């Protein structure tokens, strides 16, 4: 579940910035300061044989326990795919919200605040933490915040949290190899004989018949 700490887009940005700095500097000027990032460790090429992330994971065990229940309610196991928690989607969320980028820091506030909100809601309605509530009680809480058009204004914080959680959960889940089968992905599989082309059902689905 650990993506590379430096994407291809990030590399292009760094190279472009370094090139521009060198090209624009006047003769005799001081060399530009080295580019820096807010990483705990020194920036370097990713080591795919020993993957790691250069920032801390900020969520507490109790928060991760709540997220493990939540991601399984969103994506439970079925006949072709594992439950979200079994492939570490809650750990992916912990890694995601710890990243030192503006978008991720905003998500950190939403996720951590949302976990607190949903536990408060469980105590308010059932006198227990969300993880201790029954599956029916847990589902009822999520049903009350899963549709922004139907949720009352007083649940707006919960709605915002669930929208973000659902998006991140789906992203973390379907980027894990264990779930690719359910998407119909068959990459890295050799094809015997000539390439058969795009399946007819896909062509029909896209409305490209006869092209």
Rosetta constraint file for C-alpha pairs under 8 A:
AtomPair CA 1 CA 87 HARMONIC 7.94 0.50
AtomPair CA 1 CA 88 HARMONIC 7.07 0.50
AtomPair CA 1 CA 89 HARMONIC 7.45 0.50
AtomPair CA 1 CA 91 HARMONIC 7.93 0.50
AtomPair CA 1 CA 92 HARMONIC 5.87 0.50
AtomPair CA 1 CA 172 HARMONIC 7.20 0.50
AtomPair CA 1 CA 175 HARMONIC 7.79 0.50
AtomPair CA 1 CA 176 HARMONIC 6.40 0.50
AtomPair CA 2 CA 51 HARMONIC 7.05 0.50
AtomPair CA 2 CA 52 HARMONIC 7.04 0.50
AtomPair CA 2 CA 53 HARMONIC 7.28 0.50
AtomPair CA 2 CA 92 HARMONIC 7.00 0.50
AtomPair CA 2 CA 95 HARMONIC 7.72 0.50
AtomPair CA 4 CA 46 HARMONIC 6.30 0.50
AtomPair CA 4 CA 48 HARMONIC 7.88 0.50
AtomPair CA 4 CA 51 HARMONIC 7.45 0.50
AtomPair CA 4 CA 52 HARMONIC 7.92 0.50
AtomPair CA 4 CA 53 HARMONIC 7.54 0.50
AtomPair CA 5 CA 46 HARMONIC 6.83 0.50
AtomPair CA 5 CA 52 HARMONIC 7.77 0.50
AtomPair CA 5 CA 53 HARMONIC 5.81 0.50
AtomPair CA 5 CA 54 HARMONIC 7.04 0.50
AtomPair CA 6 CA 10 HARMONIC 6.00 0.50
AtomPair CA 6 CA 11 HARMONIC 6.91 0.50
AtomPair CA 6 CA 45 HARMONIC 7.70 0.50
AtomPair CA 6 CA 46 HARMONIC 7.05 0.50
AtomPair CA 7 CA 11 HARMONIC 6.42 0.50
AtomPair CA 8 CA 12 HARMONIC 6.33 0.50
AtomPair CA 9 CA 13 HARMONIC 6.28 0.50
AtomPair CA 10 CA 14 HARMONIC 6.25 0.50
AtomPair CA 11 CA 15 HARMONIC 6.15 0.50
AtomPair CA 12 CA 16 HARMONIC 6.01 0.50
AtomPair CA 13 CA 17 HARMONIC 6.03 0.50
AtomPair CA 14 CA 18 HARMONIC 6.10 0.50
AtomPair CA 14 CA 35 HARMONIC 7.71 0.50
AtomPair CA 15 CA 19 HARMONIC 6.09 0.50
AtomPair CA 16 CA 20 HARMONIC 6.08 0.50
AtomPair CA 17 CA 21 HARMONIC 6.13 0.50
AtomPair CA 18 CA 22 HARMONIC 6.37 0.50
AtomPair CA 18 CA 35 HARMONIC 7.77 0.50
AtomPair CA 19 CA 23 HARMONIC 6.20 0.50
AtomPair CA 20 CA 24 HARMONIC 6.07 0.50
AtomPair CA 21 CA 25 HARMONIC 6.20 0.50
AtomPair CA 21 CA 32 HARMONIC 6.79 0.50
AtomPair CA 22 CA 32 HARMONIC 7.66 0.50
AtomPair CA 25 CA 29 HARMONIC 6.37 0.50
AtomPair CA 25 CA 31 HARMONIC 7.79 0.50
AtomPair CA 25 CA 32 HARMONIC 8.00 0.50
AtomPair CA 37 CA 43 HARMONIC 7.61 0.50
AtomPair CA 38 CA 100 HARMONIC 6.30 0.50
AtomPair CA 39 CA 43 HARMONIC 7.13 0.50
AtomPair CA 39 CA 54 HARMONIC 5.72 0.50
AtomPair CA 39 CA 55 HARMONIC 6.09 0.50
AtomPair CA 39 CA 100 HARMONIC 7.24 0.50
AtomPair CA 40 CA 54 HARMONIC 5.44 0.50
AtomPair CA 40 CA 55 HARMONIC 5.48 0.50
AtomPair CA 40 CA 56 HARMONIC 7.87 0.50
AtomPair CA 41 CA 54 HARMONIC 5.36 0.50
AtomPair CA 41 CA 55 HARMONIC 7.61 0.50
AtomPair CA 46 CA 51 HARMONIC 7.23 0.50
AtomPair CA 47 CA 51 HARMONIC 5.73 0.50
AtomPair CA 47 CA 52 HARMONIC 7.87 0.50
AtomPair CA 55 CA 98 HARMONIC 6.56 0.50
AtomPair CA 55 CA 99 HARMONIC 6.35 0.50
AtomPair CA 55 CA 100 HARMONIC 7.54 0.50
AtomPair CA 56 CA 95 HARMONIC 7.62 0.50
AtomPair CA 56 CA 98 HARMONIC 6.08 0.50
AtomPair CA 56 CA 99 HARMONIC 7.93 0.50
AtomPair CA 57 CA 94 HARMONIC 5.46 0.50
AtomPair CA 57 CA 95 HARMONIC 5.35 0.50
AtomPair CA 57 CA 97 HARMONIC 7.60 0.50
AtomPair CA 57 CA 98 HARMONIC 5.16 0.50
AtomPair CA 58 CA 94 HARMONIC 6.58 0.50
AtomPair CA 58 CA 95 HARMONIC 7.97 0.50
AtomPair CA 58 CA 97 HARMONIC 7.54 0.50
AtomPair CA 58 CA 98 HARMONIC 5.76 0.50
AtomPair CA 59 CA 63 HARMONIC 6.12 0.50
AtomPair CA 59 CA 64 HARMONIC 6.57 0.50
AtomPair CA 59 CA 94 HARMONIC 5.94 0.50
AtomPair CA 59 CA 112 HARMONIC 7.52 0.50
AtomPair CA 60 CA 64 HARMONIC 6.28 0.50
AtomPair CA 61 CA 65 HARMONIC 6.12 0.50
AtomPair CA 62 CA 66 HARMONIC 6.40 0.50
AtomPair CA 63 CA 67 HARMONIC 6.25 0.50
AtomPair CA 63 CA 112 HARMONIC 7.56 0.50
AtomPair CA 63 CA 115 HARMONIC 6.53 0.50
AtomPair CA 64 CA 68 HARMONIC 6.00 0.50
AtomPair CA 64 CA 90 HARMONIC 6.23 0.50
AtomPair CA 64 CA 91 HARMONIC 7.37 0.50
AtomPair CA 64 CA 94 HARMONIC 7.66 0.50
AtomPair CA 65 CA 69 HARMONIC 6.59 0.50
AtomPair CA 65 CA 131 HARMONIC 7.33 0.50
AtomPair CA 66 CA 70 HARMONIC 6.30 0.50
AtomPair CA 66 CA 115 HARMONIC 6.98 0.50
AtomPair CA 66 CA 130 HARMONIC 6.88 0.50
AtomPair CA 66 CA 131 HARMONIC 5.81 0.50
AtomPair CA 67 CA 71 HARMONIC 6.01 0.50
AtomPair CA 67 CA 90 HARMONIC 5.64 0.50
AtomPair CA 67 CA 115 HARMONIC 7.43 0.50
AtomPair CA 68 CA 72 HARMONIC 6.38 0.50
AtomPair CA 68 CA 84 HARMONIC 7.78 0.50
AtomPair CA 68 CA 85 HARMONIC 5.27 0.50
AtomPair CA 68 CA 89 HARMONIC 7.61 0.50
AtomPair CA 68 CA 90 HARMONIC 5.37 0.50
AtomPair CA 69 CA 73 HARMONIC 6.35 0.50
AtomPair CA 69 CA 85 HARMONIC 7.55 0.50
AtomPair CA 69 CA 131 HARMONIC 6.74 0.50
AtomPair CA 70 CA 74 HARMONIC 6.39 0.50
AtomPair CA 71 CA 75 HARMONIC 5.97 0.50
AtomPair CA 71 CA 76 HARMONIC 7.74 0.50
AtomPair CA 71 CA 84 HARMONIC 5.72 0.50
AtomPair CA 71 CA 85 HARMONIC 6.39 0.50
AtomPair CA 71 CA 89 HARMONIC 7.12 0.50
AtomPair CA 71 CA 90 HARMONIC 6.92 0.50
AtomPair CA 71 CA 166 HARMONIC 7.94 0.50
AtomPair CA 71 CA 169 HARMONIC 6.40 0.50
AtomPair CA 72 CA 76 HARMONIC 4.66 0.50
AtomPair CA 72 CA 77 HARMONIC 7.70 0.50
AtomPair CA 72 CA 83 HARMONIC 5.71 0.50
AtomPair CA 72 CA 84 HARMONIC 5.28 0.50
AtomPair CA 72 CA 85 HARMONIC 5.98 0.50
AtomPair CA 73 CA 139 HARMONIC 7.39 0.50
AtomPair CA 74 CA 166 HARMONIC 7.08 0.50
AtomPair CA 74 CA 169 HARMONIC 7.89 0.50
AtomPair CA 75 CA 83 HARMONIC 6.02 0.50
AtomPair CA 75 CA 84 HARMONIC 5.64 0.50
AtomPair CA 76 CA 82 HARMONIC 7.06 0.50
AtomPair CA 76 CA 83 HARMONIC 4.45 0.50
AtomPair CA 76 CA 84 HARMONIC 6.38 0.50
AtomPair CA 77 CA 81 HARMONIC 5.66 0.50
AtomPair CA 77 CA 82 HARMONIC 4.44 0.50
AtomPair CA 77 CA 83 HARMONIC 3.93 0.50
AtomPair CA 77 CA 84 HARMONIC 7.36 0.50
AtomPair CA 78 CA 82 HARMONIC 6.52 0.50
AtomPair CA 78 CA 83 HARMONIC 7.51 0.50
AtomPair CA 80 CA 179 HARMONIC 7.94 0.50
AtomPair CA 80 CA 181 HARMONIC 7.06 0.50
AtomPair CA 80 CA 182 HARMONIC 5.88 0.50
AtomPair CA 81 CA 178 HARMONIC 7.05 0.50
AtomPair CA 81 CA 179 HARMONIC 5.59 0.50
AtomPair CA 81 CA 181 HARMONIC 7.58 0.50
AtomPair CA 81 CA 182 HARMONIC 6.31 0.50
AtomPair CA 82 CA 86 HARMONIC 6.54 0.50
AtomPair CA 82 CA 87 HARMONIC 7.26 0.50
AtomPair CA 82 CA 178 HARMONIC 7.30 0.50
AtomPair CA 82 CA 179 HARMONIC 7.18 0.50
AtomPair CA 83 CA 87 HARMONIC 7.17 0.50
AtomPair CA 84 CA 88 HARMONIC 6.64 0.50
AtomPair CA 84 CA 89 HARMONIC 5.53 0.50
AtomPair CA 84 CA 90 HARMONIC 7.80 0.50
AtomPair CA 84 CA 169 HARMONIC 7.92 0.50
AtomPair CA 84 CA 173 HARMONIC 6.29 0.50
AtomPair CA 85 CA 89 HARMONIC 5.41 0.50
AtomPair CA 85 CA 90 HARMONIC 6.13 0.50
AtomPair CA 87 CA 173 HARMONIC 7.81 0.50
AtomPair CA 87 CA 176 HARMONIC 7.69 0.50
AtomPair CA 87 CA 178 HARMONIC 7.69 0.50
AtomPair CA 88 CA 92 HARMONIC 6.29 0.50
AtomPair CA 89 CA 93 HARMONIC 6.30 0.50
AtomPair CA 89 CA 169 HARMONIC 6.54 0.50
AtomPair CA 89 CA 172 HARMONIC 5.77 0.50
AtomPair CA 89 CA 173 HARMONIC 6.14 0.50
AtomPair CA 90 CA 94 HARMONIC 6.42 0.50
AtomPair CA 90 CA 169 HARMONIC 7.95 0.50
AtomPair CA 91 CA 95 HARMONIC 6.30 0.50
AtomPair CA 92 CA 96 HARMONIC 6.03 0.50
AtomPair CA 92 CA 172 HARMONIC 6.38 0.50
AtomPair CA 93 CA 97 HARMONIC 6.14 0.50
AtomPair CA 93 CA 168 HARMONIC 7.16 0.50
AtomPair CA 93 CA 169 HARMONIC 7.53 0.50
AtomPair CA 93 CA 172 HARMONIC 7.62 0.50
AtomPair CA 94 CA 98 HARMONIC 6.30 0.50
AtomPair CA 95 CA 99 HARMONIC 6.65 0.50
AtomPair CA 96 CA 104 HARMONIC 6.49 0.50
AtomPair CA 97 CA 104 HARMONIC 5.15 0.50
AtomPair CA 97 CA 105 HARMONIC 6.17 0.50
AtomPair CA 97 CA 107 HARMONIC 5.94 0.50
AtomPair CA 97 CA 108 HARMONIC 4.51 0.50
AtomPair CA 97 CA 111 HARMONIC 7.85 0.50
AtomPair CA 98 CA 104 HARMONIC 7.03 0.50
AtomPair CA 98 CA 105 HARMONIC 7.19 0.50
AtomPair CA 98 CA 108 HARMONIC 7.00 0.50
AtomPair CA 99 CA 104 HARMONIC 5.85 0.50
AtomPair CA 99 CA 105 HARMONIC 7.11 0.50
AtomPair CA 100 CA 104 HARMONIC 6.78 0.50
AtomPair CA 100 CA 105 HARMONIC 6.68 0.50
AtomPair CA 101 CA 105 HARMONIC 6.09 0.50
AtomPair CA 102 CA 106 HARMONIC 6.33 0.50
AtomPair CA 103 CA 107 HARMONIC 6.32 0.50
AtomPair CA 104 CA 108 HARMONIC 6.08 0.50
AtomPair CA 105 CA 109 HARMONIC 6.54 0.50
AtomPair CA 106 CA 110 HARMONIC 6.45 0.50
AtomPair CA 107 CA 111 HARMONIC 5.96 0.50
AtomPair CA 107 CA 164 HARMONIC 7.54 0.50
AtomPair CA 108 CA 112 HARMONIC 5.94 0.50
AtomPair CA 109 CA 113 HARMONIC 5.73 0.50
AtomPair CA 110 CA 114 HARMONIC 5.74 0.50
AtomPair CA 110 CA 160 HARMONIC 7.68 0.50
AtomPair CA 110 CA 161 HARMONIC 5.80 0.50
AtomPair CA 110 CA 164 HARMONIC 7.51 0.50
AtomPair CA 111 CA 115 HARMONIC 6.16 0.50
AtomPair CA 111 CA 161 HARMONIC 6.28 0.50
AtomPair CA 111 CA 164 HARMONIC 7.61 0.50
AtomPair CA 111 CA 165 HARMONIC 6.91 0.50
AtomPair CA 112 CA 116 HARMONIC 6.47 0.50
AtomPair CA 113 CA 117 HARMONIC 6.13 0.50
AtomPair CA 113 CA 161 HARMONIC 7.85 0.50
AtomPair CA 114 CA 118 HARMONIC 6.07 0.50
AtomPair CA 114 CA 157 HARMONIC 7.27 0.50
AtomPair CA 114 CA 158 HARMONIC 6.35 0.50
AtomPair CA 114 CA 161 HARMONIC 5.07 0.50
AtomPair CA 114 CA 162 HARMONIC 7.66 0.50
AtomPair CA 115 CA 119 HARMONIC 6.28 0.50
AtomPair CA 116 CA 120 HARMONIC 6.17 0.50
AtomPair CA 117 CA 121 HARMONIC 6.14 0.50
AtomPair CA 117 CA 157 HARMONIC 7.63 0.50
AtomPair CA 117 CA 158 HARMONIC 6.70 0.50
AtomPair CA 118 CA 122 HARMONIC 6.17 0.50
AtomPair CA 118 CA 130 HARMONIC 6.78 0.50
AtomPair CA 118 CA 141 HARMONIC 7.96 0.50
AtomPair CA 118 CA 158 HARMONIC 7.00 0.50
AtomPair CA 119 CA 123 HARMONIC 6.22 0.50
AtomPair CA 119 CA 129 HARMONIC 5.30 0.50
AtomPair CA 119 CA 130 HARMONIC 5.08 0.50
AtomPair CA 120 CA 124 HARMONIC 6.08 0.50
AtomPair CA 120 CA 129 HARMONIC 7.52 0.50
AtomPair CA 121 CA 125 HARMONIC 6.11 0.50
AtomPair CA 121 CA 141 HARMONIC 7.78 0.50
AtomPair CA 122 CA 126 HARMONIC 5.53 0.50
AtomPair CA 122 CA 127 HARMONIC 6.62 0.50
AtomPair CA 122 CA 128 HARMONIC 5.97 0.50
AtomPair CA 122 CA 129 HARMONIC 5.65 0.50
AtomPair CA 122 CA 130 HARMONIC 5.19 0.50
AtomPair CA 122 CA 133 HARMONIC 7.27 0.50
AtomPair CA 122 CA 138 HARMONIC 7.87 0.50
AtomPair CA 122 CA 141 HARMONIC 7.63 0.50
AtomPair CA 123 CA 127 HARMONIC 4.12 0.50
AtomPair CA 123 CA 128 HARMONIC 4.61 0.50
AtomPair CA 123 CA 129 HARMONIC 5.69 0.50
AtomPair CA 123 CA 130 HARMONIC 7.48 0.50
AtomPair CA 126 CA 133 HARMONIC 7.27 0.50
AtomPair CA 126 CA 137 HARMONIC 7.93 0.50
AtomPair CA 128 CA 132 HARMONIC 6.12 0.50
AtomPair CA 128 CA 133 HARMONIC 6.34 0.50
AtomPair CA 129 CA 133 HARMONIC 6.45 0.50
AtomPair CA 130 CA 138 HARMONIC 6.63 0.50
AtomPair CA 133 CA 137 HARMONIC 5.91 0.50
AtomPair CA 133 CA 138 HARMONIC 6.13 0.50
AtomPair CA 134 CA 138 HARMONIC 6.14 0.50
AtomPair CA 135 CA 139 HARMONIC 6.03 0.50
AtomPair CA 136 CA 140 HARMONIC 6.14 0.50
AtomPair CA 137 CA 141 HARMONIC 6.40 0.50
AtomPair CA 138 CA 142 HARMONIC 6.51 0.50
AtomPair CA 139 CA 143 HARMONIC 6.02 0.50
AtomPair CA 140 CA 144 HARMONIC 6.33 0.50
AtomPair CA 141 CA 145 HARMONIC 6.91 0.50
AtomPair CA 142 CA 146 HARMONIC 5.86 0.50
AtomPair CA 142 CA 162 HARMONIC 7.79 0.50
AtomPair CA 143 CA 147 HARMONIC 7.57 0.50
AtomPair CA 144 CA 151 HARMONIC 6.04 0.50
AtomPair CA 144 CA 155 HARMONIC 7.98 0.50
AtomPair CA 145 CA 151 HARMONIC 5.76 0.50
AtomPair CA 145 CA 155 HARMONIC 6.73 0.50
AtomPair CA 145 CA 156 HARMONIC 7.83 0.50
AtomPair CA 145 CA 158 HARMONIC 5.88 0.50
AtomPair CA 145 CA 159 HARMONIC 4.64 0.50
AtomPair CA 145 CA 162 HARMONIC 6.81 0.50
AtomPair CA 146 CA 151 HARMONIC 7.78 0.50
AtomPair CA 146 CA 159 HARMONIC 6.26 0.50
AtomPair CA 146 CA 162 HARMONIC 6.46 0.50
AtomPair CA 146 CA 163 HARMONIC 7.21 0.50
AtomPair CA 147 CA 151 HARMONIC 6.15 0.50
AtomPair CA 147 CA 159 HARMONIC 7.29 0.50
AtomPair CA 148 CA 156 HARMONIC 7.84 0.50
AtomPair CA 148 CA 159 HARMONIC 6.14 0.50
AtomPair CA 151 CA 155 HARMONIC 6.36 0.50
AtomPair CA 151 CA 156 HARMONIC 7.34 0.50
AtomPair CA 151 CA 159 HARMONIC 7.44 0.50
AtomPair CA 152 CA 156 HARMONIC 7.16 0.50
AtomPair CA 155 CA 159 HARMONIC 6.27 0.50
AtomPair CA 156 CA 160 HARMONIC 6.22 0.50
AtomPair CA 157 CA 161 HARMONIC 6.24 0.50
AtomPair CA 158 CA 162 HARMONIC 6.10 0.50
AtomPair CA 159 CA 163 HARMONIC 6.16 0.50
AtomPair CA 160 CA 164 HARMONIC 6.42 0.50
AtomPair CA 161 CA 165 HARMONIC 6.02 0.50
AtomPair CA 162 CA 166 HARMONIC 5.87 0.50
AtomPair CA 163 CA 167 HARMONIC 6.35 0.50
AtomPair CA 164 CA 168 HARMONIC 6.25 0.50
AtomPair CA 165 CA 169 HARMONIC 5.90 0.50
AtomPair CA 166 CA 170 HARMONIC 6.17 0.50
AtomPair CA 167 CA 171 HARMONIC 6.30 0.50
AtomPair CA 168 CA 172 HARMONIC 6.09 0.50
AtomPair CA 169 CA 173 HARMONIC 5.94 0.50
AtomPair CA 170 CA 174 HARMONIC 6.03 0.50
AtomPair CA 171 CA 175 HARMONIC 6.27 0.50
AtomPair CA 172 CA 176 HARMONIC 6.81 0.50
AtomPair CA 173 CA 179 HARMONIC 6.90 0.50
AtomPair CA 174 CA 179 HARMONIC 5.75 0.50
AtomPair CA 174 CA 180 HARMONIC 6.68 0.50
AtomPair CA 175 CA 179 HARMONIC 7.57 0.50
AtomPair CA 175 CA 180 HARMONIC 7.73 0.50
AtomPair CA 176 CA 180 HARMONIC 7.10 0.50
AtomPair CA 179 CA 183 HARMONIC 7.09 0.50
AtomPair CA 180 CA 184 HARMONIC 6.51 0.50
AtomPair CA 180 CA 185 HARMONIC 5.39 0.50
AtomPair CA 180 CA 186 HARMONIC 7.84 0.50
AtomPair CA 181 CA 185 HARMONIC 5.71 0.50
AtomPair CA 181 CA 186 HARMONIC 7.29 0.50
AtomPair CA 191 CA 195 HARMONIC 7.02 0.50
AtomPair CA 198 CA 202 HARMONIC 6.83 0.50
AtomPair CA 198 CA 203 HARMONIC 6.86 0.50
AtomPair CA 199 CA 203 HARMONIC 6.56 0.50
AtomPair CA 200 CA 204 HARMONIC 6.13 0.50
AtomPair CA 201 CA 205 HARMONIC 6.01 0.50
AtomPair CA 202 CA 206 HARMONIC 6.22 0.50
AtomPair CA 203 CA 207 HARMONIC 6.17 0.50
AtomPair CA 203 CA 208 HARMONIC 5.27 0.50
AtomPair CA 203 CA 209 HARMONIC 6.06 0.50
AtomPair CA 204 CA 208 HARMONIC 6.13 0.50
AtomPair CA 204 CA 209 HARMONIC 5.96 0.50
